Amino acid sequence: MLFSEITPFVRYARYLNLSGNSYYDEVVGLDARLFYCINGYSKIKISDTEYEMSTGDLLIICAGIPYHILTPEHSVSYIAINFDYSQNAARQTIPIKPVLPEEFKKCLLVDKTIVEEPAILQDILYVKNFEALQKRLSLLVREYTQKLLYHEQKCSHLLAECITDCLRYRELGSTSLEKESSHRILAYIHEHYAENLTNHSVGQEFGYHANYVSALMKRITGMPLHRYVIHIRLMNAASLLENTNLSIGEIALACGFCDIAYFSGYFKKHFGITPSHYRNV
């Protein structure tokens, strides 16, 4: 299963408050586990690695991986969620108790669906300082607790959004400089998409090396610059086909395509139909 296909099932969502008197054994979850630190400081140990958990930190542990919530020196509060990445075992709505490592067998896993891409969801997703996520996760806990009509669907959508945001946050970087670079470059591309944009020309505009622009575009959009520009051109072309009386040739030129045949080929590959057919649908 690809990440684009996930439909998370939230089996259990709650607030988890720990103190210096709390103690947990090392266990293995039979479904995936999400821990988000609301306040305080603690650690969660996985294998030989201790993941520091302070306000805004998030840890998602794939089903079948042993973990150990270490006793904090002071109080710490988490949002804790047990979930599957699919709805295959949605009938099992009762929280499923983890097992000790020596008792674990793969056949005990609740949902054996594997998220093939990104591969990190088969293991551990760790994100630091993502305080903006708390509001949405708190809403998820409220939906789960109140159990209003369609709360299952609401919880699923909220968790999918949270995981998406975590992956994006992790890939894009958390520094203000990196974010500013991304916003400025994307805004420039959307304004100048009809021009002959290259990694070199965009880099010159902002004082960046072409290799930096290439790597940044791949990281923030998943596409090289050329393919992203084609995508923006096609989206604008489709809008012009719907909302103007411009000829197809005029639209092609306005959106940066060198001729109608070149434009029509890309358009049909993307939308599955020709520009003229799209206009008449």
C-alpha positions in Angstrom: 0.0 0.0 0.0 1.2 3.5 -0.9 0.9 6.4 1.5 -1.7 8.0 -0.8 -3.9 4.9 -0.2 -4.0 5.0 3.6 -7.3 5.2 5.4 -6.3 5.2 9.0 -8.5 3.4 11.6 -8.2 5.0 15.1 -8.7 2.2 17.6 -7.9 4.2 20.7 -7.1 7.9 21.4 -6.6 9.4 24.8 -4.5 11.6 27.0 -1.7 9.8 28.9 -0.3 11.4 32.0 2.9 10.0 33.6 4.7 10.9 36.8 7.8 9.8 38.6 5.8 6.9 40.0 4.8 5.6 36.6 6.4 2.4 35.2 5.9 0.6 32.0 7.5 -2.6 30.8 9.0 -2.8 27.3 6.2 -4.0 25.1 5.2 -4.6 21.4 2.1 -3.0 20.0 0.0 -5.1 17.8 -1.2 -2.0 16.0 0.7 1.2 15.3 1.3 3.7 18.1 1.5 7.5 18.1 2.9 9.5 21.0 2.7 13.3 21.0 4.2 15.2 24.0 1.9 18.0 25.2 4.2 19.1 28.0 7.0 17.9 30.3 10.0 15.7 29.3 10.5 12.0 29.0 12.1 9.4 26.8 10.8 6.4 24.8 13.4 3.7 24.2 13.4 1.7 21.0 16.2 -0.9 20.6 19.3 1.0 21.9 18.0 4.5 21.0 16.3 6.8 23.5 14.0 9.3 21.8 13.7 12.5 23.8 10.1 13.6 24.1 9.4 17.2 25.1 6.7 19.7 24.2 5.8 19.3 20.5 7.7 16.1 19.8 6.0 13.2 18.1 6.9 9.6 17.7 5.0 7.0 15.5 6.0 3.4 16.0 5.0 0.8 13.5 3.1 -2.3 14.7 5.5 -5.1 15.8 8.3 -2.9 17.1 9.3 -3.2 20.8 9.3 0.1 22.7 9.7 1.2 26.3 8.2 4.3 27.8 10.8 5.3 30.4 9.7 6.7 33.8 10.0 10.5 33.7 11.8 12.4 36.5 8.7 14.8 36.6 5.2 14.7 35.2 4.7 14.5 31.4 1.6 14.5 29.3 1.1 12.7 26.0 -1.6 12.3 23.4 -1.5 8.6 22.7 -3.2 7.0 19.7 -3.4 3.3 18.7 -4.2 2.9 15.0 -4.0 0.9 11.8 -3.0 2.4 8.4 -6.1 0.8 6.7 -9.6 -0.2 7.6 -9.0 -3.9 7.2 -9.4 -4.6 10.9 -11.9 -1.9 11.8 -14.3 -4.4 13.3 -11.8 -4.7 16.2 -12.8 -1.5 18.0 -11.7 -2.5 21.5 -8.2 -1.3 22.4 -5.7 -4.1 22.0 -3.3 -4.7 24.8 0.4 -4.8 23.7 2.4 -8.0 24.5 5.8 -8.5 26.0 8.7 -8.9 23.4 9.1 -12.6 24.2 5.4 -13.2 23.6 5.3 -11.4 20.2 4.6 -13.3 16.9 3.9 -11.7 13.6 0.7 -13.6 13.3 -0.6 -11.6 16.3 -0.5 -8.3 14.3 -4.0 -6.8 14.0 -3.6 -5.4 10.5 -0.8 -6.8 8.4 -1.0 -4.1 5.7 2.4 -2.6 5.0 2.9 1.0 3.8 5.6 0.5 1.1 6.2 4.2 0.4 7.5 6.2 2.3 9.4 3.3 3.9 9.8 5.2 7.2 6.2 4.3 8.0 7.4 0.7 8.3 9.6 1.7 11.1 9.7 4.9 13.3 8.7 8.4 12.4 10.2 10.9 14.8 9.5 14.7 14.5 10.8 17.4 16.8 9.2 20.7 17.8 6.0 20.4 15.9 3.7 22.3 18.3 1.3 23.3 15.6 0.1 19.7 15.5 -1.4 19.7 19.0 -4.7 21.4 18.1 -5.6 18.8 15.5 -4.6 15.9 17.6 -6.6 17.3 20.5 -9.6 17.5 18.2 -9.1 13.9 17.3 -9.1 12.8 20.9 -12.3 14.8 21.4 -14.0 13.2 18.4 -13.0 9.7 19.6 -14.2 10.4 23.2 -17.5 12.0 22.3 -18.3 9.5 19.6 -20.7 11.7 17.7 -22.2 10.7 14.4 -19.5 9.8 11.8 -16.7 10.1 14.4 -14.8 7.2 12.9 -14.5 9.0 9.5 -13.6 12.3 11.2 -10.9 10.6 13.3 -9.5 8.8 10.2 -9.3 12.1 8.2 -7.7 14.0 11.1 -5.0 11.3 11.6 -4.3 11.1 7.9 -3.8 14.9 7.9 -1.6 14.7 10.9 0.7 12.0 9.4 0.8 13.9 6.1 1.8 17.1 8.0 4.5 15.2 9.9 6.0 13.7 6.7 6.0 17.1 5.0 7.4 18.9 8.1 10.2 16.3 8.3 11.1 16.5 4.6 10.9 20.3 4.3 12.9 21.1 7.3 11.9 23.2 10.3 14.3 26.2 9.9 12.7 29.5 9.1 15.3 30.1 6.3 14.4 26.9 4.6 10.7 27.6 4.8 11.2 31.1 3.4 13.3 29.8 0.5 10.5 27.3 -0.3 7.8 29.9 -0.2 9.7 32.5 -2.3 10.7 30.0 -5.0 7.2 28.5 -5.3 5.7 31.9 -5.5 8.1 32.9 -8.2 7.4 29.8 -10.3 3.6 30.3 -10.0 4.1 33.9 -11.3 6.6 33.1 -14.1 5.5 29.6 -15.1 5.1 30.7 -18.8 8.7 31.6 -19.0 11.7 29.3 -19.7 12.4 28.3 -16.1 15.5 26.2 -15.2 17.3 25.4 -12.0 20.0 27.8 -13.1 17.6 30.7 -13.9 15.6 30.3 -10.7 18.8 30.0 -8.7 20.2 33.3 -10.2 16.9 35.1 -9.3 17.5 34.2 -5.6 21.2 33.9 -5.4 21.2 30.1 -5.0 23.2 27.4 -6.8 21.3 25.4 -9.4 21.9 22.2 -7.5 20.3 23.7 -4.4 17.2 24.6 -6.4 17.0 21.2 -7.9 17.3 19.4 -4.5 14.8 21.8 -2.9 12.2 21.3 -5.6 12.5 17.6 -5.3 12.1 17.7 -1.6 9.2 20.1 -1.4 7.1 18.9 -4.4 8.4 15.4 -5.1 9.1 16.5 -8.6 12.0 18.0 -10.5 11.6 21.7 -11.5 10.7 20.9 -15.2 7.9 18.5 -14.3 6.5 20.9 -11.7 6.4 23.8 -14.2 4.6 21.6 -16.7 2.1 20.7 -14.0 1.5 24.4 -13.2 1.2 25.2 -16.9 -1.4 22.5 -17.5 -3.5 23.6 -14.4 -3.6 27.2 -15.8 -4.4 25.9 -19.3 -7.3 23.9 -18.0 -8.6 27.0 -16.2 -8.3 29.1 -19.4 -10.1 26.4 -21.4 -13.0 26.5 -18.9 -13.3 30.2 -18.4 -12.2 32.0 -21.6 -12.9 32.0 -25.3 -9.2 32.0 -26.2 -8.2 29.6 -29.0 -6.2 26.5 -28.0 -3.2 27.9 -29.8 -3.5 31.2 -27.8 -3.8 29.2 -24.5 -0.8 27.1 -25.4 1.4 30.2 -25.9 0.0 32.0 -22.9 0.9 29.0 -20.7 4.5 28.7 -22.0 4.1 25.8 -24.5 6.0 26.3 -27.8 3.3 24.9 -30.1 -0.1 23.3 -30.1 1.1 19.8 -30.7 3.5 20.0 -27.8 0.8 21.4 -25.6 -1.9 18.8 -26.7 0.5 15.9 -26.1 1.2 17.0 -22.5 -2.4 17.9 -21.9 -3.8 14.5 -23.0 -1.1 12.6 -21.0 -2.1 14.5 -17.9 -5.9 14.7 -18.2 -6.6 11.7 -20.5 -8.3 13.8 -23.1 -7.4 16.5 -25.7 -7.7 20.2 -24.9 -10.6 20.5 -27.4 -12.4 17.6 -25.8 -11.8 19.0 -22.3 -13.4 22.3 -23.4 -16.5 20.6 -24.8 -17.1 18.3 -21.9 
